Amino acid sequence: MAKIADIYYKLDPWVITEQGFDKKRNEVSESIFSLGNEYSGIRGYFEEGFGGDTLLGSYFNGIYENSPQENRVQYKGIVARSHFMVNAVDWLYTRITLDGETLDLAQANVSDFVRTLDMRTGVLSRSFVWQTKNKKKVRLHFERFLDMTHAQFGFQKIQAEALNFTGEVTFELGADFNTIHQSQEQNFWQEVYKQTNTLTSAIIGKTITTNQKIYSGFKLKANQSLETVSVERDKFIGHKFNVKLEERRLFEVIRFSTNVAKKKDIDTEELLEIGETLLTEQIETYEEAKMRQAAYWADIWQNLDIIIEGDELNQQGIRFCIFQLQQTYHGQNPSNNIGAKGLTGESYGGHAFWDTETCCLPFYLLNNIDAAKNLLEFRYQTLPEARNRAKELDCKGACYPIATLNGNEASDLWQHASLQFQPSTGVAYGIWHYMQVSEDQDFLMSHGIEMLIEISRFLRTRGDWSPTGEFGFFGVMGPDEFQMMVNHNAYTNYMAKKTFEYTLESLEKINDQFPERFTELVTEFALTKEEQMDWAKCAEQMLILETKDGLIEQHDGFFKLPHVDIKKIPVEEFPLYHHWSYDRIYRNDMIKQPDVLMFQFLYNQDFSHESKRINYEFYEPKTIHESSLSPSIHSILAAELGREREAYEFFGFATRMDLDNYNRNTREGLHTTSIAAAWMNIVYGFGGIRTDGKELVVAPMIPKQWTSYSFKLTYHQTLISIHVEQDTVTLTKVKGEPITLKLYGEFIEIASEPVIKTIHL
């Protein structure tokens, strides 16, 4: 893989540090220093303004806008209008002026610049010395954090210290809805209310077409009295005040901010009352809030931390991944989902993709089962939209969108929106996987089975019978997005087969154990025996093209495609989407990301070691890993197959993809779903964890570069610690009931005493 690390931030196991400011890297650093709490996210932009390249990004989960124009040319099934996560209020707005010069790090004379993100506390801090054109020096220190337990709260602290003068500095602090959505190059907010008092201000903005509203209010506290002047502009409210700085005496002002976002239309007066009440309830001091935040993260790290001995780079990297996953989503609200960039940028429109169920869900299944359930609840809440999408495609049942924020299909690229069904089979897989780990029968009997029925109906009506009597899918695109309008894509067919089988198995279980609920389903869904028999026949006759020696053909005709030696493609031609004509990509056997190997990972225990080996050896050399998810999946399978060198090489940039800007696109936002894959890379790859069978499977290996590593997971409500050294693996029950699992193929019980076994190579 022709990807090279751009190591810039200082190595530290718990802190991301930028020492010295490089304005050319500003947008990358804005992504790296992003903060979030699932409710909202804010990039690491400079609150005092920046005259260079910047994406001043402030986002709220589920707050979106529609694209300004509909598609001019429309055919049935093609999305007429997209939607996207919209850039919202700049609640950190700050301007600092000294001797008529306004601070702007794009051109200011600054020294001793240090910016740190402490992953133990979730606090972002920055300090530097600013020297004005008049040679006056002032040391400035900024802090900010988003409250992880009171999601509407945010905090900002600014300190100023004159180093060689006594004089006045002017501050202007406000809340600004004049934010520009970078990808659309326009603002999408209307001002509906604002007011200001001596030390408090509030403003309410409303999106132009979706009528969603955000209340943003704040109050100021300082270590000296402030005489403020109200500042009102269009979509802006704030305070301006002068402060006399005395040499070597510290001035401090703290902003207590409350932001309330409403996804559904709400009366302005009602929203104002909610916001003002919450703002009034912020009675603790800044230090008390900061201590509460640190206590939250200490508790999180107690169970989520992965400890690597002997590898500083990846120790810092995996903690950054876990930190960002927890910031992005922790199950706060079932109407939230995980965007491909989380809440850190505008690329991919803030949309959730099929990565949620296949790559993100495992992290929550083994760490926060309630959050895992809420991810599936999002899909249940958007079941009506999935039903509408199926109708648009001339099908029955429910078709989940390839990209969405609100349940509607957001992708106006027909080859993806109309040909890719990974989200639908991914939801079914997510339900099945959740049940493997949770045994939550209530969820399966209620929301789970309803989604399964509707997904099965869609798959049945989208699939068809070949003249030779096999069932399958025609004119589709699998995970390998370099192959379009293919027939019998192995991933699509196999995942559909498993969906039919699991739906029927679940219905049978409900009929046996809860006949009254089964009768309700039959009535509500007009479910007949004939329909169920039809699904069974489709599953039984599903065509999976496979040679006698076990090589699965990615799709009908794949083996006859012209071959491209991917090693001969010049490095400067990557990414291919930017350098090759669109149709050229589709005319050969080059693979974007795992397809056959992807379903062999998801349903890992369905396949023999030999099947995984032969398919890995055939498909891996054809894969260019144009998707950031791809290397981790290959690394996991390579580890299982005993290809230790390849496993470690593929792992090489998993944890540090964004920290080291491997793809040279971190400025667009963090690769959130790939961050989840990096976690899987260690736990499912090196740790050998498998959760797709009747019991938990553990089969660790350890890279020779590491001294040891350890992680914890929760399975069936039992918390287990797994510690791996070069020669031994130790499994300990931390809390919960004793649990039986399979270690290197042998059933063992983890009870009161740790179990120590020799590493199997």
N, C-alpha and C positions, 0 to 999 in steps of 0.2 A: 504494500500500500504506500503510495507516494504522498504521505502526509507527514509533515515535520512539526515538532513542537516549537512554539514561540514562547519560551519560558521568560516570564516578566515579573510575576509576583513572588515575594519572598517566601521561602519554605518555612512553614511552622505547622505543627500538627493541629492547631485549633484556630489560627488566625490567618486571614488573607490580607496581606500588606502590600500596598503600593508606596514605594519610597522614591520621591522625586516624581514630578508630573511631566508626562509626555502627551501633549495635546493631540498628537496623531493617533494615540490609542484611546482617546477619550470615550468614544462610543462603545468600544469593547469593555472598558472599565465600568461604564454605566450599566452594562448587562451583568457583569460579574458582581458588582456591589448592589444589585437589586435586593429589595426587601419585600416580603409578602406575609400574609397571614390567612390565605385562602379567600378571605372576604375582599381584600384589595391587595394591590401590589404597586410598588413605585421603583422606577429605575434609579440608579445611583447618580442621577444628574446633580449638578451644582445648583442649590436652591437660590444662590445669588445671581444666577444668570450666566450664560456662557456664549461668547460671540463666535465660537468655532463650530465644528461639526458636532451635533448633539441630537439626541432623541429624548426630549423632555417627556417622559412617559409616566402617566398615572392611570391605573386601570382598576376596574371593579368587576369582580366575577359576575358574569351574566349581564353586564350593562353593554349594550351593543347598538349599532346603527345599521341601517340598510344602505347598500351601495347607492350612490346618487342617481344612477340611471339604470333602466332595464336594458336587457339585451335587445338589440334591434331585430335580429333574425331569430325566430323562435320556431322550434319544432316541439311536438308533444314530448314531455319527459325531460326537456332541457330546462335548467333553472333560469327563470327570467330575471331574478334579482337576488343578489347575494347579501349576506350580512357579515358584520365583523365587530370584534371587541373595540370599543371606541375609546380614544384617549380622553381622559376626564379631567377633573379639577386639579390644578397645581396648588395643593394645600400647604406647601412649604415655601411659597413665593417669598423671596427676601431680596432686598437691595440695600447695599451699604455704600455710603458716599463719604469721602474725606477730602477736604479742600477742593471740592468741585469735581473730583475724580471718582467715578463709580467703579467698584471692584468688578473685574472681569478677568478670569484666569487665562483667557485666550490671548490677552495682551499685557496683563499686569506683570510687574516685577515681583516675583515671589521666591522664597527660599524655604528650606526646611520642611518641604511638603511631605506629609505622611497621611495616608488614608488606610484605615483598617476596618475589617469586618470580623467581629469576634463571634465565632459560631457557638460559643458557650453561652452567650447572652442575647444574640440577635441584634446587637447594637452596632451601627455604622458610625464611625467617627473620622474626622478629618481636621488637620491643623497645618498651619503654615504661617510664615511671616510675610506680610505685604508691605513693600516700600513704595510710597507714592512718588510722583515726579518731583515733589518738594522734599524728598528724602526723609519723610516721616515714616516710621516703622510701627506697625501694629501687628501683634500676634492674634490670630483668629483661630477659634476652635469650634467645630460644629459636631453635633451628635443628633442622631435620629433613630427611632425604632417604631415598628408597628406592633401594637399590643396583640399577643398571641391568645390571650384569654378573654379580652374585651375587644372584639374584632373591629368595632367602630372607632376605637381610639388610636391616635397616633401622637408622637411626641417629637419635639425638636428643641435642642438647646444650642444657644449661640453664646460664646464667650469672646470678649475683646479686651486686649491689654496693650496700652500704649507703651512702647519701649524706649522712645527718645523724645517724647513731647507731651505736652498737656494741651488738649484741644477738643473740639466738638466733632463727633461723628454722627451722621444721619442714617437712621434705619427706616426701612419701609417693609412691613410684613403684611401679607394679605392672602386671600384665597382667590384664585384666578381661573375662570372658565374659558379663557381665550386660548386654550391649548389647541395646537394644530395637530390633526391626525396626519402623520408623516406620509403614509402610503397614499392617502387621498388628497393631500395638500390643501386641506380645508378644515374649518372648525364646524362642529356638529351640535353646538349648544345654544340654547336660548336662556336668557336670564328671566326668572319668574318672581324672584324676591331677593331683597338684601336689606340689611340693617346693621348699624354699628353703634356701640356705646363706648365708654371711656377705654376699656381694655378688652372688649369682646367684639366680635364681628360674626356675621352669618350671611350666607348666600345660598340660594337654591337654583340649580340649573336643570334644564329639561332637554332631552335629546329631541332633535328636530322631527323625526318620523316615528320613532318607537314610543315617544312620550314617557320615557323612564326619567326618574328624577333623583338627584343627589343633593342632600343637605350637607354643606360644609361650614362648620363653625369653629371658632377658636377663641381662647382667652390667653392673655399674656400675664406672666409674673416675672418680676425683675428684682435684682438685689439693690435697686435704688428706685426712688419714685420716678414715674414717667409722666410727662405731659404730652399726650398724643393728639394728633390731628387726624380726623377721619379722611380717608381717601376713597373716593368713589369714581369708578369709570365703568364703561360698559362691560358687564360680566365680571366685574372685579369689585372687591370690598377689602378694606384694610386700614392700617394705622401707619402714620409717619411720626417719628419722634427724634429729637436730638439728645445725644448723651455726651456729657463732658467726661472725656477720658483723662484720668490723672495718671501720670507716669508710674508704671509698675503696680497699678491698682486694677483688679479684675472687675470688669462689668459682665453681668450675666443676664440673659433674658431667655425665658422658657415659654414655648408655645404648647398648650394643651389643645389638641385638635380632636374634633368629633366629625366623622363622615358617615352619613346614613344613605345607603343606596337602595332604591326600591325598583325591582325588576318589573313590577306591574304598576300601572297608573295609579296614583294616589293623590288625594286632595292636598293642595299646598299647605293649608292650615294644619292638617293632620300630620304631615311630614315635619312641619316647623315645630309642632309640639313635641314630637318624638325627639328631634334633634336637640332642642333646647333642654329637655329633661335630661338627656344623656350628658350634655355639656355641663349642666349643673352638678351632675353626679360625680364628675371628675374632681374629687376633693383630696385625693392623696397627693403627696409631693412627687416631684420628678424622681427623686432617689428611691422613694417607696415603689413607684411603678417600675423602675429599672430593676430593683431587687426582686420584685414579683416576676418580672420577665426572665431574670436569670434562674429563678427557682423552677420556672416552667421548663426551660431548656435543660436544666440539670436532670430533671425527671425524665425528659425525653431521651437524653443520651444514656441514661441508666440502662435502657432496654434496646435502643436502636443502634448504639455505637458498634462499628466494626474496627477492631484494633489490629493493625499490621505492624509486626516487628521486623525491622531491617529494610524498610522501603519508605523513606520520607515523602517522596513524590506522591505515591498512591495512598499513603495514609492521609495526607492533606486532601487529596483528590476525592476519596470516597466519603470523607466527612463533609466535604462541600456538596457532594451529591445528596447525601442524606439530609443535610440542612435545607437544601433547596426543595427537596421533595416534601419535607414537613411544612415548609413555608407555603408551598403551592397548594397542597391539599392535605387535610387531616380529618375529613369527614364532618366538617362543621355544619354543612347544609346539603341535603340530598338534591337540591336544584343546581348544585355546582358540579363542574366536571374539570378535567385536566386538559388544558390547551397544550398544543405541541411546543409552545414557547412559554407555557405557564402564564404568569402575569409580568413578564420581563421584557416584552417587545411586541411589535405589531406583525411580524412575519407569520404567515399562515392564518392571519386574521383572528388569532386567539381561539381557533377552532379545536374541538376535540376530534380525534380520529380513532381508528380501530386499535391504535397503540394502547389506548386506555385499558381495554380488557385483556390484551395479550401481553403487554410489557409493564404496565403500571400496576395492575391489580395484584400481581404476586407480592409486591412490597407490602401492600396493605393487608393482604390475606395472612401474612406471617408476622405482622407487627401491630395491626390495628383493624381487627375484623369488622368493627362497626363502620369504619371508613370504607372498607371494601364493599359492605352492603350498600352504603349510600351511593357509591359509584353506580351500582346496578339500579338503585332507586331512581337515579337520574334518567336511565333508559326507560324505566317504567313510566315516569312522569311524561316522557315524550313519546309514548306509544301511539297516541292519536296522530301525531305528525308522521310517524313511521307508517301508519296505515294509509295516510294520504299519499305518501311517497310511493307506496306500492301501487296505488291506483293510477298515479301518473305514469307508471311504467307498465300499465296494462296487466297488473298482477293482483292477486288477492293477498290477504294477510298484512304483514308489516315489513317494510324495508327500511332499515336504519341508514342514515345518511353517512357518506364518506367523510364529510366535514360539517360540523354544526356547533352552534352555541345555544340555540333555542329548540332544537329538535327538527327544524326544517333543514333541508339540504342547502348548503351554502356554496358548494362547488359548482361553478358554471362551466367547468371543463367536462363535457359530456362523457368523454372516454373514461373518466374516473367516476363521476356521479352515477352514470347509467350502466357501467360495466363491472364495477367492483362491489362485491358483496361480502368483503371481509368484515365490515361492521356488523352485519346481521348475524353471520356465523360466529363472530367474535363475542357478541352479546350472549348467544347461546352457550358458547364455550365458557364465558365468564360466570354464567349461572351454574354450570356444571362444576367448574373449578371452585367456586365459592362453596358449593354443597360438599365437595370433597373435604374441605378444610373445616367448615363450620357445622355441618349437619343441622342447618337451620330449616327444619321441616315446615315451619309456619310460612317462611318466605317462599319456599318452593310451591306450597299449596295455594298461595295467594298470587302474588305478583309474578313469581318465577314461571309458573306453568302457563299463565296467560301470555307472557312474552314468547315462550317456547311454541305454543300453539300457533300464534300469529306468524312467527318466523318460519315455522315449518310450512305453513300455507303459502307464504311468499316463495319459498324455495321450490315447492312443488309446482307452482304456476309459472315460475321463471325457468325452471328446468324443463327438459323434454326427452322424449324417447327417440333413439336412433333407429333407422330402418332394420338394424340387426338385433334390436331388442334390448339394448343397454340404456340406462337412464344417465343423464348428465346435463351439463350446462354448455350452451353454445353462445358464441359471441360475447366473451367475458374478458376481464383483465384480472389476473391474480396479483399477489404481492409483488412479483417481479413486473414492475410497471414499464419494462422495456418490451413487453409483448402485449399487443392489443388485438381485440376481436378474435381471440383464440377459442378453440373448442376443447372441452374436457380438460380444463386446467386442473391439475391434480389437487392443488390446495383447495380450490372451490368445491370440487367433487367430494373430496375426503371430509372436509369440514361439514358439508351438507349431510353426508351420510351419518356422521356422528350426531348431528343435530336431530335428524329424524329418529335415530335410535334412542337418544336420551329423552326426547319428548315422549316417545311411546313407553319407555321404561318408567318415566315419571307418572304418566297417566295410569299405567297399570298399578303402580304403588299406591297412588291416591285412591283408585277404585277398590283396592284390597283393604286399605287401612282406614280410609275416610270416604265411604261410599256416598255420604250425603254431599260432600264437596264435589265428588265426581259428577253426581247428578246435576248439581248447579252448573258445572262447566259444560256439560252436554247441552243443557238448556240455553245458557248464555251465549255459547259459541256455535250452536247448531252442529255439534260435533257428532259425527256418525261413525259406526263401525267400518263402513265402507271407506271413509276418508282415512281412518287409521290403518286399515289394511293396505290402502294405496301408498301411504308413507312407508310402510314396512317393505312393500315391493320395490319402491324407489331406492330404499337403502340397500336392499339385497342385490339389486341389479345395477347399483352405481358403478360406473366404469372408472376404474383406476388402471391406467395403462402401465404395465409392468413387464419387464423382460423375465426370462426364466431364471436368471441369476439374481433377481431382486432389484434391478435398477428401475426406478419409477420415472416415466417420461413426464416432464413438466407439463406438457400439453400435447395434444394430437399434432404430430408433425414437427415437434421440437428437434428430434434427432436428425431431421433432414435440413435444418437451417444452415446457412453458410457460417463457417467458424471464424471468429475473431480472436486473435491472440492478444489478450488484454495487456500483457506485459510489454507489448510493442507500441501501445498508445502513448504518445509523448505526454509527459506530466503537465505541460502547459495547456493541454486540451481538457483538463478537468477543471470544474465539473462539466460533464458532457452536455448537459442541458444548455449551457452557455456557449458552447463551441461547436456542437454538431447540429445540423439541421434536424428538425423534430422527427421527420420520417426516417432519416438515416438510422436513428437509434433502434427502430423496430425491425430491422432487416437482417438480423443475425442472432447467434446464440449467446450473446453477451447478456449477463444477468445483473440487474440493479441491486437486488437484495434477496435474501433466502426465500424460496418459494416451497419446493419440496422439503428442504431442510427445516423450514419454519413449522410445518405441521408435524414433522418428526420430533421437533422440540416440544411443541404444545402437548401432543399425545405421545410422549416419549416412550412409555412402557408398552405401547401397542406394537413397537417395532424391535426386531432383534438387533443385537450388536452388529451382526453382519450386514443387515439392511442399512443401518445408519452409516456403516463404514463405506459401503460401495456407493451410496448416494452422496456422501460427503466428498469422496475422492473424485467423483465425476463432476459435481456442481461447483465445488469451491473454486477450482481454477478458472471458472468462467464468470465469477462474481467480482464486480468492481467496487462494491460497497459504497455506492453513491448515496445510500441511505445511512444515516448515522446510527441506526439500530443494528445494521448488518454485522459489524465486527463482533459485537457481544454474543449474538446468537451462534456465530461460527466458533467463537472461543469456548462457549459452553459445550458444544458438541465435540470440539477438538479435545477438551479436557476429558470428556467421557470416553473418547476413543483412545486415550492414552497418548495423544499427540501433544506432549507437554510443551514443546518449543512453540508450536503453532498457537496453542492456547494462550501462552504468555504474550506472544507477538500480537495477536488480535486484541488481547486485553490492553496492550501497551498504551492506547490513548483513551480507553473507555472512561476512566475516572477523571481524566484531565482534558477532555475534549474541548470544553469551554475555557477552563483556566489557562490552557496553553494555545487556545485559538487554532486548533488543528485544521479545521475546515475554512479558516479565514473568514468566518461569517458570524462570530460571536456577537459582533456589534448589533445584529438583528434581534438578539435575545438568546436566552439559554435554551439548549436542546433538552427540554424537561423530560420527555419520554425516553430519550437516550440516557439521561441521568438515571432513570429507573432501570434501564437495561444494564447499566454499569453495576448497580447493586445486584442484579440477577447474575451478572458475570462472576461475582465473587461467591455468592450464596449457592446458586444453581450450578455454576461452572466449577470453580475450585472446591466448593463445599459439597458438590455432588448431591444437593438436595433435589428430590423429586416429590411432587405433590399431586401427581396425576394418577395415582393408584389407590388401592384400598388402605394402604398404610404409608406412613412417612418413610421415604428412602433417604439414607445418608451414605455417601461414598466419597469422603474427602480425598483430595490430593493437594500438594503444596508446591508452588513454584520454588525452584532451587535458590532463587534470589531472596526469598523470605526466610526469616528465622522462625516465625510463627504467625498465625492469625487466629482471630476468634470473633464470633458473632452470636447473637441470640435470636431465637424465633419462638413464636407461640403457635402451637398446633393442638387443636381440640382443647383449648383453654389451659394447656400446660406450657409453661415457659421453660425452654431448654437452652443451655449454654453449650456451644461447640467450640472447642479449642484445639487447634491443629498445629503440631510441631513437625519437624522433618521426619521423625520416626513414629510418632504416636498421635492418636486423636483421643480427646477426653470429652465425654458427654455428661452433663450434669443437669439434673432437674432443679431449677431455681425455685419454682413454685407451681402449685397445681397437683393433680393426681399423677401417680406413676403412669408411664406411657410405654407401649410396646412399639418398636420401630424396626426397620430393617437396615442393618449396618453391614455394608459389603456383602449383601445377600443373606445375612444371618439375622434371624429374629432375636432381639434382645429387649429386656425391660430396663428402663431408666427409672429408678425409684429413689431411695434415700441416699445411696452411695453413688459417687461418680463411676462411670464405666470407662476404662482405659483400654484401647485396642491399638495394635500395630497398624501403621499405615499400609494399605495395599497399593502396590504399584501396577 
